[in-house]
Amino acid sequence: MKKIFILISLIFFLGCASNTIVYVPHGDAVKLRETVKNVKVWIKTKDGEIVPGVMDLPNGWFCLPYEEKAKNPTTQ
């Protein structure tokens, strides 16, 4: 009975220990694994005006932080 308990404990702990957390530093690009629906985004119009919008981001797209601080609508 003791051997079975040890075996089950080892399987449980090895399964939990195999998960990996990856830290992505601020400013690095990330690639989407699946489509994200109804994402709130900022869109630049033909006139150069930045307006809020909503869209689906398909899997495989890369996401980056917006670098231009002076025109970033989220900081105004």
TIKOL-579075 format. One line per 3 residues: their letters; for each residue x, y, z of N, C-alpha, C. Coordinates in Angstrom, 2 decimals, decimal comma. Example, Ala and Ser with C-alpha at 12.3 -4.5 7.8 and 13.67 -1.06 7.14 Angstrom:
2
AS> 13,19/-5,69/7,80/12,30/-4,50/7,80/13,20/-3,30/7,80 ~ 12,85/-2,25/7,08/13,67/-1,06/7,14/12,90/0,03/7,87
***
This chain:
76
MKK> 0,83/-1,20/0,00/0,00/0,00/0,00/0,87/1,25/0,00 ~ 1,96/1,20/0,76/2,85/2,35/0,85/3,51/2,63/-0,50 ~ 3,85/1,57/-1,26/4,48/1,73/-2,57/3,52/2,39/-3,56
IFI> 2,25/2,03/-3,49/1,26/2,61/-4,38/1,10/4,11/-4,07 ~ 1,07/4,46/-2,80/0,96/5,86/-2,41/2,16/6,66/-2,92 ~ 3,35/6,11/-2,78/4,56/6,79/-3,25/4,52/6,95/-4,76
LIS> 4,10/5,92/-5,47/4,02/5,97/-6,93/3,01/7,02/-7,39 ~ 1,86/7,06/-6,79/0,84/8,05/-7,14/1,34/9,47/-6,81 ~ 2,00/9,62/-5,68/2,55/10,93/-5,31/3,59/11,40/-6,31
LIF> 4,48/10,50/-6,74/5,50/10,86/-7,72/4,87/11,28/-9,05 ~ 3,89/10,54/-9,50/3,21/10,88/-10,76/2,54/12,25/-10,63 ~ 1,88/12,50/-9,52/1,21/13,77/-9,31/2,20/14,93/-9,30
FLG> 3,27/14,80/-8,53/4,23/15,90/-8,41/5,04/16,10/-9,69 ~ 5,35/15,05/-10,41/6,06/15,21/-11,68/5,17/15,89/-12,72 ~ 3,90/15,60/-12,70/2,97/16,25/-13,62/2,83/17,73/-13,33
CAS> 2,81/18,11/-12,08/2,69/19,51/-11,72/3,99/20,28/-11,95 ~ 5,11/19,60/-11,84/6,40/20,27/-11,98/6,77/20,52/-13,45 ~ 6,06/19,90/-14,37/6,43/20,03/-15,78/5,89/21,31/-16,42
NTI> 5,00/22,04/-15,76/4,49/23,29/-16,31/5,59/24,34/-16,32 ~ 5,62/25,14/-17,38/6,66/26,14/-17,51/6,02/27,51/-17,63 ~ 6,62/28,49/-16,97/6,17/29,88/-17,08/7,25/30,63/-17,83
VYV> 6,85/31,35/-18,86/7,80/32,12/-19,66/7,53/33,59/-19,42 ~ 8,54/34,33/-18,98/8,42/35,75/-18,76/8,79/36,48/-20,05 ~ 7,91/37,34/-20,53/8,18/38,15/-21,72/8,45/39,57/-21,25
PHG> 9,68/40,05/-21,44/10,01/41,41/-21,01/9,15/42,45/-21,73 ~ 8,89/43,56/-21,04/8,10/44,64/-21,62/8,76/45,13/-22,90 ~ 7,99/45,27/-23,95/8,51/45,76/-25,22/8,78/44,67/-26,23
DAV> 8,81/43,40/-25,80/9,05/42,30/-26,73/7,74/41,91/-27,43 ~ 7,89/41,41/-28,64/6,73/40,95/-29,41/6,25/39,60/-28,89 ~ 4,95/39,38/-28,96/4,38/38,06/-28,67/3,53/37,64/-29,86
KLR> 3,50/36,34/-30,14/2,71/35,80/-31,25/1,48/35,11/-30,67 ~ 0,30/35,45/-31,21/-0,95/34,89/-30,70/-1,08/33,42/-31,10 ~ -1,46/32,57/-30,14/-1,65/31,14/-30,40/-3,04/30,84/-30,96
ETV> -4,00/31,69/-30,63/-5,36/31,48/-31,12/-6,01/32,83/-31,37 ~ -7,07/32,84/-32,16/-7,76/34,08/-32,48/-8,41/34,65/-31,22 ~ -8,23/35,95/-31,03/-8,84/36,66/-29,90/-9,93/37,55/-30,47
KNV> -11,17/37,34/-30,04/-12,31/38,06/-30,62/-12,65/39,31/-29,81 ~ -13,19/40,30/-30,54/-13,71/41,55/-29,96/-12,68/42,29/-29,10 ~ -11,49/42,46/-29,65/-10,42/43,18/-28,95/-10,60/44,67/-29,17
KVW> -10,52/45,44/-28,10/-10,59/46,90/-28,21/-9,23/47,40/-28,67 ~ -9,21/48,10/-29,81/-7,96/48,57/-30,41/-8,07/50,05/-30,76 ~ -6,91/50,67/-31,04/-6,85/52,03/-31,56/-6,54/51,93/-33,03
IKT> -7,33/52,60/-33,87/-7,18/52,54/-35,32/-6,84/53,93/-35,85 ~ -5,88/53,99/-36,78/-5,50/55,26/-37,40/-6,29/55,40/-38,70 ~ -7,05/56,49/-38,82/-7,86/56,74/-40,01/-7,01/57,28/-41,15
KDG> -7,62/57,45/-42,33/-6,91/58,02/-43,48/-6,41/59,43/-43,20 ~ -7,13/60,14/-42,34/-6,75/61,51/-42,00/-5,66/61,57/-40,92 ~ -5,24/60,41/-40,40/-4,22/60,37/-39,38/-4,76/60,46/-37,97
EIV> -6,08/60,53/-37,84/-6,71/60,60/-36,52/-6,74/59,19/-35,91 ~ -6,50/59,10/-34,62/-6,55/57,81/-33,93/-7,89/57,71/-33,21 ~ -8,65/56,64/-33,56/-9,99/56,46/-33,00/-10,11/55,05/-32,41
PGV> -11,01/54,86/-31,43/-11,20/53,52/-30,88/-11,95/52,63/-31,86 ~ -11,65/51,33/-31,79/-12,32/50,36/-32,63/-12,33/48,99/-31,97 ~ -12,99/48,04/-32,61/-13,06/46,66/-32,13/-12,79/45,74/-33,31
MDL> -11,96/44,70/-33,09/-11,67/43,76/-34,16/-11,26/42,42/-33,58 ~ -11,20/41,40/-34,44/-10,69/40,09/-34,07/-9,21/40,03/-34,46 ~ -8,36/39,57/-33,56/-6,94/39,39/-33,86/-6,72/37,91/-34,18
PNG> -6,37/37,57/-35,43/-6,23/36,17/-35,82/-4,96/35,53/-35,25 ~ -5,01/34,21/-35,10/-3,82/33,52/-34,60/-2,67/33,71/-35,58 ~ -1,47/33,76/-35,03/-0,30/33,98/-35,86/0,13/35,43/-35,94
WFC> -0,74/36,36/-35,55/-0,37/37,78/-35,57/0,58/38,05/-34,40 ~ 1,43/39,04/-34,60/2,33/39,49/-33,55/1,75/40,74/-32,89 ~ 1,90/40,85/-31,59/1,45/42,03/-30,85/2,67/42,71/-30,24
LPY> 2,69/44,04/-30,37/3,78/44,85/-29,86/3,22/46,03/-29,08 ~ 3,97/46,57/-28,14/3,52/47,78/-27,45/3,62/48,99/-28,38 ~ 2,78/49,97/-28,15/2,80/51,20/-28,93/3,89/52,09/-28,37
EEK> 4,88/52,42/-29,18/6,06/53,14/-28,71/5,92/54,66/-28,72 ~ 5,10/55,21/-29,60/5,02/56,65/-29,78/4,19/57,27/-28,66 ~ 4,84/57,67/-27,58/4,15/58,15/-26,37/3,35/59,43/-26,60
AKN> 3,85/60,34/-27,42/3,20/61,64/-27,61/1,82/61,51/-28,24 ~ 1,62/60,52/-29,13/0,35/60,36/-29,82/-0,48/59,19/-29,30 ~ -0,03/58,55/-28,24/-0,74/57,40/-27,70/-2,04/57,87/-27,03
PTT> -3,19/57,49/-27,57/-4,48/57,95/-27,01/-4,78/57,43/-25,62 ~ -4,11/56,37/-25,20/-4,39/55,82/-23,88/-3,76/56,63/-22,77 ~ -2,79/57,52/-23,10/-2,12/58,30/-22,06/-2,61/59,75/-22,03
Q> -3,52/60,11/-22,91/-4,02/61,50/-22,96/-5,06/61,74/-21,91
***
